[in-house]
């Protein structure tokens, strides 16, 4: 089937309704474009479950802070289309900002508590921007399953909470983080990194892997492990730590002792670039 | 078809999916119970368009202020069921509060601007409570058309704005206010009124009809008409006015001159009871 690229909501609905009437299961991968192998893995996962896969490409202005990188965020649209084509995507929804936020737009969807800690503490309006646009995109596509990457750990948790709280009738699925061979988690923002900044950025996965390996070897001293993670980051030139924490994977509360369902999560700045990463602990 | 009464979300979904598979169009009337002929007119409107009509009966705690009438709000459930039966309703959704707000519930849906004026100025969290629960109920029922009464004018406008902003894929329909023969707008709260309070309450429709009649007779002096409305209310013993205004029906902005799409809207207190009413101006 040929890949279709549309800008209008009505075109998405028409294509999705058509596919559904043909008996297809609908999968959806919302993105901001600048697609990389992390996104492709979501599309492939969607293709395994669904005959008709929709990808949205929309750099959502409301999830960027006033001093953040909205304007310089990469928008390599032709390349994105080619990646979708290769991954067997059926439809790209590539709306103009005015289509998503027409004049007079007034609605906010917010998940309290979970949205104000960690990333939310450093990016105050970020998650409200995310949840509002995701609720819109979910309603536009009405996919049977929508796929998010675990790399944005707090985001996928907040979106799942929103969908549960608002009784969204379809499924949300989280997929594994994809890494480069050197360990760096795939991110559209990695293109900002100079070679030496990229070297500094490797400290995130190094710190996370260290904690995971330590826990696997029987170390249960969560506070000491958190300190070790912090030391790895602080000992790396050019890295400024926003947070490096071991947290409960469901509540996001900082853990003071070992418990089931822990995640180690890190956010740092390397030069002008903010990097986040996380790992599920055994 | 027999009227079914259910408490669980999964039961609603199963019944609605069954009806849809049988080719039925689904109509939905969300209510807080204490049903009266205003609600019945919504159900009848739904029955004209839809083979399968769902009514929800849920006294939503989050839309009551801390000093409001949540606990004494009337809950004549048996009578409500009989009214639904008589109106040809197929399914009553009558959830427990814990079903709607399970432990850990965290999400807020808010329509900014429209929610903070008029009713919102007197009931600060009211509309956020309304929009959040309505978004949930819409997702639970997934009706082709959901019906609201014009008597809650600001509410239906805010809900329409929410649905438009969030790309809710189905229709929202507003139906006319139903009045008693003496002019009092039907409301579940009218049962609170003593006979003399009810007499005072008639000042609302009297003031609204006066403005409508004046405009129909060619009077275009909006500010003078607003004053006249206020005089009728202020001249009625036992009435304390919260607001009495002529407003733009789309933006809710107070009108200073005649324009298309005006609404006259009133809120007063009569004893311990708060009454609202409104009328579309010609």
Interface residues (C-beta under 8 A of the other chain):
Chain A: X9 X13 X104 X105 X106 X107 X108 X109 X110 X111 X112 X113 X114 X131 X132 X135 X136 X139 X140 X142 X161 X162 X165 X166 X167 X168 X169
Chain B: X9 X13 X105 X106 X107 X108 X109 X110 X111 X112 X113 X114 X131 X132 X135 X136 X139 X140 X142 X161 X162 X165 X166 X167 X168 X169
